[in-house]
Amino acid sequence: MTKFKKKSIFITIFFIIIICILFIEIYYQNNELVHTLKLKGSKSLLDNSIDDDYYSYESTDIIDNSIDDDYYSDESTDTINKLMDDSKDNIENEIDEEVLIKENIDHNIDKLLYKEFDRKLDVHEFINLRNREELHTALWYSVFGKYDQSNNNEDDLMSYKNNIIEKSLYMFNETYVKDSTREQKLLTALHKSLYPWLYGFHYSSLGDIIKLSNGRGIVIGTGDFHFVYARSSIDTIRNVLNCTLPIEVFYCGEDDLSEENRSILKKFKDVDVIDISQYFDRSIVNLKSFAVKPYSILASKFEEVILMDADALYIRNPEELYEDEGYIKTGTLYFQDRSINPGPNPGLTWLKSWMEDPLPETKSLRYYNELTAYEMESSTVLIHKTKNLLGLLAICKLNEEKYRNDVLYKMTYGDKETFWIGFDMARQHYYMHPTPCVFVGKMYVYPEGMLSNKLCGLNGHIVNGKLMYWNGSLIKNKNDKTKSLIFFDSYSITNNNSKWSHDLLCLILNEQQPIYFDEEEKETVKKIIDRENELHIVLPSQ
């Protein structure tokens, strides 16, 4: 054998070895790729990884640089391509099967959810009601986003409002339903299940609530019984405090507030008098008494509502409430009731039987910690409707006729505790003003050794270090047949250990001194009483 032939054989063997190594490397690369794709279950990864460019620029370049075209046969190329195609088909089949399984699971979950939403809850099913409210909030955030309650940037708020208006179209317009997402469909079903009384009357859509709520204003609910107090409060707001905030007065039906009394209230500047009975489905809500209050916030044309009782008497401009730090941070402002009857009570036992993972502010409440039987008093409530619509809707839910009559008003006193309970249900934060209730009235001092010194009057509240208002108008007890004025001169901040007279009309102070009105407060109170003596709004002339 010649030297040249030996060299040729050697070169041929060398290139055969090189080709074998390359085929082995490509085979293992392909197997590794298939394994990776199976783990990730990603069709897109397959398409991006098994790609003509991948092999043409990397694998083929290696072969081209190592061997001659004659040695890289068509048969070898076909084998590799077939192997790649088979692997891709297998992976795609596995991916398609996984997608179908997931879609089937989602479909069956949705069927169960829709069936549950259609089921009318018994009013005692508070665990299920809580779960629905929490899911409603989660779906709301998924669809519309979560707005930061402390964000007071007007442009951001307007953007959030427009987003709700635009994205809620699918909930009420059949044209948009076919393009709605799974979350949008679930939210629509749950929203209408929770609040079946909300649409088809004053509001036709969620967007209406947002579009029709603008600016700041005062909301007062009254019927004929409380009419004189509402008139006195509005007279003070307009003619003593010179507050220019617009006012809405809500009543419930023709028999609630007489036409004559409506006409008197309408004479005040920028006061609207509105029948709320036409705003929501009466067969479900049947609004009366306390229940009118939260629904009047929802019905109001204002976005930032100051809800006042008819007999809440202000001695400072209520517009100052908007400057409270807690309101600025959360878009809510609640006030404490006085601490009485501490210890376990049936209402708290009921509450803790279904309330799971309460908000931090709820855990810190006196009521939650058995320090009082009453946490909140709702003579004044501030709510920013757009920021806190979820909490407001939950409050209204609790004040539906069946819920309030069969459960809530039996476990708590009237509407007042429903404000913080509703917000906790909807998982929206609220602000309970940390200053305890104050007691405002007339101080009675007795000689030492005789009767205890006492302050007789009404519950009031301090905001930003100043006495803002009290609840109960100008008289000692509005439920007495014979009414008389209180000659207010002082107030005292209550606490968990305050002592009260048996009728709760007087705070026992003993040696404790009250805070006497300053000159500004004296002057304001004098003006209010002077107008009462002149106009006889609350008490008829003798």
MIZA-126618 format. One record per residue (C-alpha): residue in one letter; x, y, z. Coordinates in nm, 4 decimals, always signed. Each point is the difference from the previous one (the first is absolute). Last residue first. Layout:
! residues N
A | X | Y | Z
...
***
This chain:
! residues 542
Q | -9.5248 | +8.0145 | +7.4391
S | +0.1765 | -0.0125 | -0.3366
P | +0.0593 | -0.3492 | -0.1352
L | +0.3349 | -0.1643 | +0.0762
V | +0.2261 | -0.1204 | -0.2805
I | -0.0487 | +0.2773 | -0.2558
H | -0.1128 | +0.2726 | +0.2368
L | +0.1224 | +0.2749 | -0.2377
E | +0.1282 | +0.2604 | +0.2468
N | +0.0812 | -0.2198 | +0.2978
E | +0.1570 | -0.2514 | -0.2371
R | +0.1990 | +0.2731 | -0.1689
D | +0.1277 | +0.1166 | +0.3376
I | +0.0903 | -0.3573 | +0.0910
I | +0.2173 | -0.0358 | -0.3105
K | +0.1623 | +0.3392 | +0.0457
K | +0.0773 | -0.0764 | +0.3660
V | +0.1586 | -0.3320 | -0.0978
T | +0.2286 | +0.1793 | -0.2458
E | +0.1022 | +0.2677 | +0.2509
K | +0.0731 | -0.2522 | +0.2740
E | +0.2085 | -0.2102 | -0.2384
E | +0.2092 | +0.3011 | -0.1026
E | +0.0436 | +0.1105 | +0.3593
D | +0.1190 | -0.3409 | +0.1186
F | -0.2495 | -0.2541 | +0.1288
Y | +0.0823 | -0.1591 | +0.3344
I | +0.1961 | -0.3229 | +0.0110
P | -0.1395 | -0.2075 | +0.2842
Q | +0.1668 | -0.0413 | +0.3416
Q | +0.0311 | -0.3362 | +0.1702
E | -0.0838 | +0.0069 | +0.3711
N | -0.3247 | -0.1993 | -0.0392
L | -0.0475 | -0.0216 | -0.3773
I | -0.3163 | -0.2060 | -0.0462
L | -0.1098 | +0.0305 | -0.3655
C | -0.3729 | +0.0707 | -0.0341
L | -0.2738 | -0.1152 | -0.2384
L | +0.0892 | -0.3697 | +0.0234
D | -0.3340 | -0.0742 | +0.1738
H | +0.1761 | -0.1719 | +0.2947
S | +0.2519 | +0.2832 | +0.0260
W | +0.3365 | -0.0719 | -0.1523
K | +0.3518 | -0.0812 | +0.1146
S | +0.2945 | +0.0145 | -0.2417
N | +0.2446 | -0.2906 | +0.0202
N | +0.0470 | -0.0639 | -0.3726
N | +0.0566 | +0.3705 | -0.0622
T | -0.1964 | +0.3209 | -0.0477
I | +0.1336 | +0.3417 | -0.0986
S | -0.1918 | +0.2691 | +0.1857
Y | -0.2095 | +0.2905 | -0.1261
S | -0.1037 | +0.3486 | +0.1058
D | -0.2599 | +0.2812 | -0.0049
F | -0.3138 | -0.1278 | -0.1716
F | -0.3301 | +0.1418 | +0.1188
I | -0.2089 | -0.3050 | -0.0859
L | -0.3415 | +0.0920 | -0.1339
S | -0.3224 | -0.1579 | +0.1181
K | -0.2384 | -0.2613 | -0.1388
T | -0.3237 | -0.1232 | +0.1534
K | -0.1075 | -0.3165 | -0.1805
D | +0.3440 | -0.1501 | +0.0512
N | +0.1561 | -0.1808 | -0.2982
K | +0.2176 | +0.2969 | -0.0976
N | +0.1779 | -0.0129 | +0.3338
K | +0.1956 | +0.2941 | +0.1356
I | -0.0514 | +0.2359 | -0.2913
L | +0.2278 | +0.1954 | -0.2301
S | +0.0669 | -0.2541 | -0.2768
G | +0.0605 | -0.3603 | +0.1029
N | +0.3461 | -0.0795 | -0.1334
W | +0.2910 | +0.2277 | +0.0727
Y | +0.2345 | +0.1904 | -0.2268
M | +0.3570 | +0.1079 | -0.0731
L | +0.1737 | +0.0605 | +0.3334
K | +0.3560 | +0.0828 | -0.1025
G | +0.3229 | -0.2020 | +0.0284
N | +0.0113 | -0.0914 | -0.3680
V | -0.3475 | -0.1516 | +0.0298
I | -0.1821 | -0.0365 | +0.3321
H | -0.3322 | -0.1782 | +0.0275
G | -0.3288 | +0.0190 | +0.1862
N | -0.2407 | -0.2125 | +0.2013
L | -0.2720 | +0.1915 | +0.1847
G | -0.0783 | +0.1846 | +0.3208
C | +0.0385 | -0.0141 | +0.3738
L | +0.3399 | +0.0484 | +0.1623
K | +0.0086 | -0.1143 | +0.3592
N | +0.1394 | +0.0850 | +0.3390
S | -0.0911 | -0.2667 | +0.2529
L | -0.2721 | +0.0918 | +0.2485
M | +0.0718 | +0.1166 | +0.3570
G | +0.3349 | -0.0297 | +0.1737
E | +0.1501 | +0.3019 | -0.1683
P | -0.2603 | +0.2471 | -0.1214
Y | -0.1353 | -0.0805 | -0.3477
V | +0.1255 | +0.0901 | -0.3473
Y | -0.2227 | -0.0533 | -0.3042
M | +0.1669 | +0.0456 | -0.3399
K | -0.2267 | +0.0477 | -0.3031
G | +0.0640 | -0.1912 | -0.3179
V | +0.2518 | -0.1831 | -0.2167
F | +0.1281 | -0.3543 | +0.0555
V | +0.3035 | -0.0865 | -0.2088
C | +0.0444 | -0.3202 | -0.1998
P | +0.3504 | -0.1359 | -0.0001
T | +0.2696 | +0.1455 | -0.2263
P | +0.1389 | -0.2748 | -0.2276
H | -0.2241 | +0.0772 | -0.3009
M | -0.0901 | -0.3340 | -0.1573
Y | +0.1523 | -0.0125 | -0.3471
Y | -0.0936 | -0.2655 | -0.2527
H | +0.1886 | -0.2570 | -0.2051
Q | -0.1772 | -0.1991 | -0.2688
R | -0.0183 | -0.3782 | +0.0306
A | -0.3633 | -0.0133 | -0.1209
M | -0.1057 | -0.1762 | +0.3199
D | +0.2082 | +0.2408 | +0.2088
F | -0.1645 | +0.2951 | -0.1714
G | -0.3447 | -0.1422 | +0.0691
I | +0.0800 | -0.0630 | +0.3675
W | +0.1309 | +0.3570 | +0.0340
F | -0.3190 | +0.1605 | -0.1266
T | -0.2343 | -0.2723 | +0.1257
E | +0.0771 | +0.0996 | +0.3595
K | -0.2148 | +0.3147 | -0.0323
D | -0.3064 | -0.1322 | -0.1766
G | -0.2217 | -0.0824 | +0.2921
Y | +0.1283 | -0.1312 | +0.3323
T | +0.1839 | -0.3263 | -0.0554
M | -0.0928 | -0.3699 | +0.0109
K | -0.3733 | +0.0466 | -0.0508
Y | +0.0469 | +0.2838 | -0.2465
L | +0.2378 | -0.2159 | -0.2006
V | -0.1880 | -0.3309 | -0.0122
D | -0.3658 | -0.0368 | -0.0968
N | -0.0945 | +0.3647 | -0.0464
R | +0.3262 | +0.1267 | -0.1490
Y | +0.0681 | -0.2960 | -0.2264
K | -0.3584 | -0.0355 | -0.1182
E | -0.0495 | +0.3707 | -0.0766
E | +0.3358 | +0.0611 | -0.1665
N | +0.2271 | +0.1875 | +0.2399
L | +0.2853 | -0.2516 | -0.0132
K | +0.0085 | +0.0327 | -0.3778
C | +0.0168 | +0.3789 | +0.0347
I | +0.3155 | -0.0325 | +0.2087
A | +0.1467 | -0.2392 | -0.2613
L | -0.0739 | +0.2510 | -0.2760
L | +0.1771 | +0.2728 | +0.1985
G | +0.3090 | -0.2162 | +0.0537
L | +0.0287 | -0.0762 | -0.3700
L | -0.0639 | +0.3622 | -0.0977
N | +0.2877 | +0.1235 | +0.2146
K | +0.2240 | +0.2061 | -0.2274
T | -0.2882 | +0.1105 | -0.2209
K | -0.2378 | +0.0674 | +0.2892
H | +0.2248 | +0.2064 | +0.2249
I | -0.1731 | -0.0620 | +0.3300
L | -0.0467 | +0.2267 | +0.3029
V | -0.2342 | -0.1019 | +0.2811
T | -0.1746 | +0.2223 | +0.2556
S | -0.2762 | -0.1086 | +0.2390
S | +0.1274 | -0.3528 | -0.0621
E | +0.1118 | -0.1071 | +0.3433
M | +0.2653 | -0.2647 | +0.0201
E | +0.1187 | -0.2617 | +0.2423
Y | -0.2954 | -0.0952 | +0.2181
A | +0.0012 | -0.2803 | +0.2595
T | +0.3287 | +0.1206 | +0.1431
L | +0.3422 | -0.1277 | +0.1063
E | -0.0551 | -0.3525 | -0.1352
N | +0.3079 | +0.0061 | -0.2268
Y | -0.1948 | +0.0079 | -0.3267
Y | -0.2148 | +0.2810 | +0.1408
R | +0.3039 | +0.2034 | +0.1002
L | +0.1301 | -0.0251 | -0.3564
S | +0.3632 | -0.1073 | -0.0524
K | -0.0815 | -0.3190 | -0.1899
T | -0.2218 | +0.2003 | -0.2348
E | +0.2802 | +0.2423 | -0.0850
P | +0.2299 | -0.2927 | -0.0796
L | -0.2596 | -0.1465 | -0.2413
P | -0.1771 | -0.3129 | +0.1151
D | +0.1415 | -0.3438 | -0.0879
E | -0.3313 | -0.1865 | -0.0025
M | -0.3281 | +0.1505 | +0.1163
W | -0.2525 | -0.2872 | +0.0240
S | -0.0367 | -0.1029 | +0.3627
K | +0.1882 | +0.3107 | +0.1129
L | -0.2954 | +0.2208 | -0.0877
W | -0.2567 | -0.2223 | +0.1721
T | +0.1986 | -0.0041 | +0.3226
L | +0.0421 | +0.3761 | -0.0303
G | -0.3733 | +0.0536 | -0.0367
P | -0.0855 | -0.2367 | +0.2850
N | +0.2108 | +0.2002 | +0.2494
P | +0.3235 | -0.0577 | +0.1847
G | +0.1252 | +0.2824 | +0.2211
P | -0.0486 | +0.3757 | +0.0114
N | -0.3453 | +0.1602 | +0.0445
I | +0.0881 | +0.3582 | -0.1017
S | +0.2771 | +0.1702 | -0.1944
R | -0.1268 | +0.3062 | -0.1866
D | -0.0445 | -0.0191 | -0.3764
Q | +0.3065 | +0.0453 | -0.2156
F | +0.0048 | +0.2019 | -0.3218
Y | +0.0602 | -0.1097 | -0.3597
L | +0.1894 | +0.1800 | -0.2778
T | +0.0617 | -0.1595 | -0.3389
G | +0.1988 | +0.0881 | -0.3142
T | +0.2914 | -0.2006 | +0.1389
K | +0.3010 | +0.2325 | +0.0356
I | -0.1703 | +0.3378 | -0.0417
Y | -0.2799 | -0.1125 | +0.2303
G | +0.2472 | -0.1064 | +0.2658
E | +0.1899 | +0.3264 | -0.0280
D | -0.3127 | +0.2106 | +0.0581
E | -0.0228 | +0.2826 | -0.2532
Y | -0.3318 | -0.1213 | -0.1444
L | -0.1551 | +0.0516 | +0.3416
E | +0.0647 | +0.3755 | -0.0296
E | -0.2987 | +0.0199 | -0.2373
P | -0.2178 | -0.0561 | +0.3062
N | +0.0452 | +0.3696 | +0.0931
R | +0.0140 | +0.0113 | +0.3780
I | -0.2822 | +0.0016 | +0.2559
Y | -0.1804 | -0.2923 | -0.1590
L | -0.3267 | -0.1481 | +0.1246
A | -0.0733 | -0.3575 | -0.1085
D | -0.3801 | -0.0297 | +0.0346
A | -0.0748 | -0.0967 | -0.3610
D | +0.2837 | -0.2511 | +0.0081
M | +0.2836 | +0.0920 | -0.2281
L | +0.1675 | -0.1749 | -0.2947
I | +0.2936 | +0.1987 | -0.1352
V | +0.0416 | -0.1381 | -0.3504
E | +0.2941 | +0.0269 | -0.2365
E | -0.1294 | -0.1108 | -0.3414
F | -0.3229 | +0.1967 | +0.0217
K | -0.3144 | -0.0734 | -0.2029
S | -0.1252 | -0.2074 | +0.2912
A | -0.1660 | -0.3372 | -0.0499
L | +0.2875 | -0.1993 | +0.1505
I | +0.0256 | +0.2365 | +0.2963
S | -0.3802 | -0.0129 | +0.0341
Y | +0.0193 | -0.3790 | +0.0066
P | +0.2260 | +0.0151 | +0.3051
K | -0.2472 | +0.2233 | +0.1892
V | -0.3393 | -0.1362 | -0.1080
A | +0.0543 | -0.3131 | +0.2074
F | -0.0328 | +0.1924 | +0.3257
S | -0.3719 | +0.0760 | -0.0521
K | -0.1544 | -0.1847 | -0.2929
L | +0.1083 | -0.1332 | -0.3383
N | -0.1824 | -0.2984 | -0.1490
V | +0.3311 | -0.1496 | -0.1245
I | -0.1216 | -0.3053 | -0.1929
S | -0.3498 | +0.0824 | -0.1268
R | +0.1010 | +0.3662 | -0.0052
D | +0.2434 | -0.0528 | -0.2883
F | +0.2137 | +0.3150 | +0.0141
Y | -0.0255 | +0.3725 | -0.0798
Q | -0.3761 | +0.0561 | +0.0124
S | -0.0298 | -0.0030 | +0.3813
I | +0.2795 | +0.2582 | +0.0211
D | -0.2382 | +0.2947 | -0.0283
I | +0.2235 | +0.3063 | -0.0324
V | +0.0169 | +0.3503 | +0.1481
D | +0.2763 | +0.2126 | -0.1526
V | +0.1605 | +0.2847 | +0.1946
D | +0.2105 | +0.2634 | -0.1775
K | -0.1401 | +0.2981 | +0.1925
F | -0.2652 | -0.0797 | +0.2573
K | -0.3555 | +0.0317 | -0.1295
K | -0.0009 | -0.3682 | -0.0938
L | -0.0193 | -0.0925 | +0.3679
I | -0.3307 | +0.1836 | +0.0462
S | -0.1479 | -0.1572 | -0.3139
R | +0.0845 | -0.3489 | +0.1192
N | -0.1718 | +0.0750 | +0.3297
E | -0.3186 | +0.1016 | -0.1797
E | +0.0123 | -0.3062 | -0.2268
S | +0.0102 | -0.2224 | +0.3039
L | +0.2946 | -0.2278 | +0.0668
D | -0.0383 | -0.3768 | +0.0461
D | -0.3467 | -0.0511 | -0.1496
E | +0.1078 | +0.0902 | -0.3531
G | +0.2875 | -0.2480 | +0.0035
C | +0.3401 | -0.0190 | +0.1650
Y | +0.1703 | +0.3306 | +0.0778
F | +0.3385 | +0.1263 | -0.1121
V | +0.1362 | +0.3512 | +0.0548
E | +0.2875 | +0.0956 | -0.2294
I | +0.2246 | +0.2908 | +0.0947
P | +0.2473 | +0.2093 | -0.1989
L | +0.3032 | +0.1204 | +0.1998
T | -0.0254 | +0.3747 | +0.0613
C | +0.0731 | +0.0047 | +0.3734
N | -0.0766 | +0.3388 | +0.1527
L | +0.0326 | -0.1419 | +0.3528
V | -0.2957 | +0.1957 | +0.1379
N | -0.2357 | +0.0418 | -0.2954
R | +0.0625 | -0.2992 | -0.2271
I | +0.1165 | -0.2741 | +0.2342
T | -0.2150 | +0.1265 | +0.2872
D | -0.3148 | +0.0137 | -0.2158
I | +0.0830 | -0.3469 | -0.1341
S | +0.0237 | -0.1373 | +0.3535
S | -0.3246 | +0.1693 | +0.1094
R | -0.1883 | -0.1289 | -0.3065
A | +0.1315 | -0.3522 | +0.0552
Y | -0.1006 | +0.0205 | +0.3651
V | -0.3510 | +0.1229 | -0.0840
F | -0.0401 | -0.2784 | -0.2602
H | +0.0922 | -0.2836 | +0.2341
F | -0.3554 | -0.1308 | +0.0435
D | -0.1053 | +0.1037 | -0.3528
G | +0.2645 | -0.2116 | -0.1673
T | +0.3705 | +0.0641 | -0.0304
G | +0.3241 | -0.1039 | -0.1652
I | +0.2854 | +0.2468 | -0.0371
V | +0.2768 | +0.0006 | -0.2622
I | +0.2668 | +0.2720 | -0.0118
G | +0.2130 | +0.0707 | -0.3058
R | +0.3209 | -0.0446 | -0.1928
G | +0.0571 | -0.0417 | -0.3718
N | -0.1336 | -0.2556 | -0.2445
S | -0.1935 | -0.3260 | -0.0004
L | -0.2154 | -0.0397 | -0.3144
K | +0.2796 | -0.1381 | -0.2185
I | +0.1145 | -0.2607 | +0.2527
I | -0.3455 | -0.1286 | +0.0888
D | -0.0993 | +0.0090 | -0.3670
G | +0.3039 | -0.2085 | -0.0982
L | -0.1284 | -0.2790 | +0.2207
S | -0.3097 | -0.0098 | -0.2164
S | -0.3672 | +0.0986 | -0.0210
Y | -0.0084 | +0.2080 | +0.3164
H | -0.3171 | +0.1671 | +0.1257
F | -0.2117 | -0.3134 | -0.0526
G | +0.1206 | -0.2928 | -0.2087
Y | +0.3089 | -0.0659 | +0.2070
L | +0.0845 | -0.0330 | +0.3704
W | -0.2598 | -0.2359 | +0.1485
P | +0.1718 | -0.3196 | -0.1207
Y | +0.3151 | +0.0915 | +0.1945
L | +0.1802 | -0.3236 | +0.0872
S | -0.1197 | -0.2012 | -0.2998
K | +0.0562 | +0.2876 | -0.2415
H | +0.3595 | +0.0379 | +0.1153
L | +0.0597 | -0.3770 | +0.0011
A | -0.1161 | -0.0509 | -0.3579
T | +0.1827 | +0.3046 | -0.1361
L | +0.3185 | -0.0818 | +0.1919
L | +0.0022 | -0.3548 | -0.1394
K | -0.0441 | +0.1282 | -0.3552
Q | +0.2753 | +0.2582 | +0.0420
E | +0.2372 | -0.2571 | +0.1499
R | -0.0559 | -0.2381 | -0.2935
T | +0.0651 | +0.2802 | -0.2455
S | -0.2582 | +0.1975 | -0.1954
D | -0.0066 | -0.0008 | -0.3807
K | -0.3398 | -0.1687 | -0.0333
V | -0.1476 | +0.2290 | +0.2656
Y | +0.0811 | +0.3271 | -0.1764
T | -0.3045 | +0.0300 | -0.2261
E | -0.2223 | -0.1340 | +0.2781
N | +0.0475 | +0.3223 | +0.1978
F | -0.0382 | -0.0034 | +0.3778
M | +0.3051 | -0.1731 | +0.1441
Y | +0.2062 | +0.0390 | -0.3187
L | -0.0091 | +0.3787 | +0.0429
S | +0.1811 | -0.0317 | +0.3339
K | +0.3407 | +0.0424 | -0.1643
E | -0.0709 | +0.3509 | -0.1281
I | -0.1674 | +0.1490 | +0.3079
I | +0.2441 | -0.1721 | +0.2361
N | +0.3014 | +0.1220 | -0.1992
N | -0.1447 | +0.3503 | -0.0194
K | -0.0264 | +0.0061 | +0.3799
Y | +0.3581 | -0.1238 | +0.0427
S | +0.1307 | +0.2632 | -0.2451
M | -0.1958 | +0.2678 | +0.1834
L | +0.1549 | -0.1116 | +0.3287
D | +0.3494 | +0.0074 | -0.1469
D | -0.0576 | +0.3481 | -0.1420
E | -0.1408 | +0.1279 | +0.3292
N | +0.2956 | -0.1196 | +0.2073
N | -0.1425 | -0.0883 | +0.3407
N | +0.1673 | -0.3399 | +0.0316
S | -0.0553 | -0.1168 | +0.3589
Q | -0.2716 | -0.2476 | -0.1009
D | +0.2372 | -0.1631 | -0.2512
Y | -0.2207 | -0.1270 | -0.2812
K | +0.0049 | -0.3707 | -0.0719
G | -0.0442 | -0.0951 | -0.3649
F | -0.3192 | -0.0116 | -0.2036
V | -0.0220 | -0.3676 | -0.0997
S | +0.2281 | -0.1781 | +0.2480
Y | -0.0790 | +0.2478 | +0.2780
W | -0.3729 | -0.0568 | -0.0513
L | +0.0533 | -0.3778 | -0.0072
A | +0.1742 | +0.0155 | +0.3392
T | -0.2684 | +0.2306 | +0.1446
H | -0.2828 | -0.2259 | -0.1188
L | +0.1868 | -0.3009 | +0.1400
E | +0.0128 | +0.1694 | +0.3413
E | -0.3698 | +0.0870 | -0.0139
R | -0.0891 | -0.3545 | -0.1026
N | +0.2070 | -0.1521 | +0.2796
R | -0.1581 | +0.2349 | +0.2560
L | -0.3466 | -0.0962 | -0.1179
N | +0.0930 | -0.3685 | +0.0238
I | +0.1235 | +0.0439 | +0.3556
F | -0.3051 | +0.2124 | +0.0757
E | -0.2537 | -0.2654 | -0.0914
H | -0.2669 | +0.1339 | +0.2400
V | -0.1784 | +0.1999 | -0.2707
D | -0.0499 | -0.3189 | -0.2040
L | +0.1882 | +0.0410 | -0.3220
K | -0.1753 | -0.0124 | -0.3354
R | +0.1729 | -0.2472 | -0.2297
D | +0.0790 | +0.1561 | -0.3339
F | +0.3522 | +0.0868 | +0.1134
E | +0.0523 | -0.3642 | +0.1015
K | -0.1044 | -0.1252 | -0.3430
Y | +0.2267 | +0.2559 | -0.1629
L | +0.2879 | -0.1162 | +0.2202
L | -0.0587 | -0.3702 | -0.0672
K | -0.0153 | +0.0584 | -0.3733
D | +0.3124 | +0.2161 | +0.0208
I | +0.1908 | -0.2791 | +0.1749
N | -0.1153 | -0.2423 | -0.2703
H | +0.1196 | +0.2274 | -0.2794
D | +0.3304 | +0.0698 | +0.1730
I | +0.0659 | -0.3748 | +0.0363
N | -0.0930 | -0.0636 | -0.3631
E | +0.2257 | +0.2819 | -0.1166
K | +0.2863 | -0.1429 | +0.2050
I | -0.0515 | -0.3499 | -0.1456
L | -0.0261 | +0.1380 | -0.3522
V | +0.3194 | +0.2011 | +0.0442
E | +0.1842 | -0.3089 | +0.1317
E | -0.1190 | -0.2066 | -0.2969
D | +0.1104 | +0.2671 | -0.2459
I | +0.3408 | +0.0129 | +0.1687
E | +0.0413 | -0.3811 | -0.0185
N | -0.1004 | +0.0001 | -0.3670
E | +0.2390 | +0.2872 | -0.0707
I | +0.2807 | -0.1892 | +0.1744
N | -0.0611 | -0.3143 | -0.2045
D | -0.0193 | +0.1970 | -0.3232
K | +0.3263 | +0.1827 | +0.0759
S | +0.1811 | -0.3243 | +0.0790
D | -0.1232 | -0.1605 | -0.3211
D | +0.1070 | +0.3046 | -0.2011
M | +0.3492 | +0.0014 | +0.1549
L | +0.0536 | -0.3719 | -0.0658
K | -0.1247 | +0.0412 | -0.3547
N | +0.2422 | +0.2891 | -0.0544
I | +0.2940 | -0.2025 | +0.1341
T | -0.0811 | -0.3000 | -0.2175
D | -0.0511 | +0.2158 | -0.3063
T | +0.3425 | +0.1613 | +0.0502
S | +0.1691 | -0.3391 | +0.0287
E | -0.1651 | -0.1220 | -0.3207
D | +0.0970 | +0.3144 | -0.1867
S | +0.3694 | -0.0835 | +0.0640
Y | +0.2600 | +0.2146 | +0.1754
Y | +0.3237 | -0.1810 | -0.1302
D | -0.0261 | +0.1480 | -0.3459
D | -0.0548 | +0.3464 | +0.1457
D | +0.3522 | -0.0110 | +0.1493
I | +0.0609 | -0.0240 | +0.3690
S | +0.0963 | +0.2140 | +0.3008
N | -0.0945 | +0.3576 | -0.0844
D | -0.3199 | -0.1039 | -0.1687
I | -0.0890 | -0.2230 | +0.2943
I | +0.0515 | +0.2781 | +0.2556
D | -0.1841 | +0.2466 | -0.2205
T | -0.2894 | -0.2431 | -0.0280
S | -0.0360 | -0.0253 | +0.3763
E | +0.0184 | +0.3733 | +0.0673
Y | -0.1360 | +0.2101 | -0.2782
S | -0.2286 | -0.2446 | -0.1776
Y | -0.0972 | -0.1848 | +0.3144
Y | -0.1193 | +0.2954 | +0.2036
D | -0.1202 | +0.1811 | -0.3101
D | -0.2385 | -0.2818 | -0.0847
D | -0.1555 | +0.0241 | +0.3415
I | -0.0520 | -0.2397 | +0.2801
S | +0.0603 | +0.2461 | +0.2841
N | -0.2416 | +0.2836 | -0.0707
D | -0.2795 | -0.2256 | -0.1164
L | +0.0523 | -0.2332 | +0.2931
L | +0.0110 | +0.2849 | +0.2487
S | -0.3263 | +0.1271 | -0.1426
K | -0.1601 | -0.3385 | +0.0462
S | +0.0853 | +0.0040 | +0.3667
G | -0.0576 | -0.2957 | +0.2258
K | +0.3018 | +0.1011 | +0.2056
L | +0.1039 | -0.3505 | +0.0996
K | -0.0845 | -0.1505 | -0.3346
L | +0.1868 | +0.2773 | -0.1736
T | +0.3152 | -0.0657 | +0.1980
H | -0.0112 | -0.3725 | -0.0743
V | -0.0450 | +0.0656 | -0.3701
L | +0.2977 | +0.2370 | +0.0011
E | +0.2208 | -0.2530 | +0.1783
N | -0.0992 | -0.2667 | -0.2529
N | +0.0831 | +0.2351 | -0.2892
Q | +0.3391 | +0.0880 | +0.1444
Y | +0.0682 | -0.3695 | +0.0531
Y | -0.0705 | -0.0837 | -0.3641
I | +0.1968 | +0.2972 | -0.1285
E | +0.3060 | -0.1043 | +0.2041
I | -0.0241 | -0.3631 | -0.1180
F | -0.0293 | +0.1104 | -0.3634
L | +0.3030 | +0.2278 | +0.0435
I | +0.2113 | -0.2733 | +0.1592
C | -0.0883 | -0.2388 | -0.2811
I | +0.0970 | +0.2583 | -0.2612
I | +0.3388 | +0.0616 | +0.1680
I | +0.0702 | -0.3735 | +0.0140
I | -0.0832 | -0.0342 | -0.3692
F | +0.2295 | +0.2969 | -0.0707
F | +0.2936 | -0.1665 | +0.1741
I | -0.0628 | -0.3325 | -0.1718
T | +0.0087 | +0.1726 | -0.3379
I | +0.3213 | +0.1906 | +0.0889
F | +0.1703 | -0.3249 | +0.1054
I | -0.1136 | -0.1812 | -0.3110
S | +0.1363 | +0.2834 | -0.2164
K | +0.3353 | -0.0034 | +0.1832
K | +0.0357 | -0.3706 | -0.0439
K | -0.0809 | +0.0365 | -0.3690
F | +0.2702 | +0.2656 | -0.0418
K | +0.2651 | -0.2129 | +0.1763
T | -0.0642 | -0.2842 | -0.2381
M | -0.1396 | -0.3278 | +0.1087
***
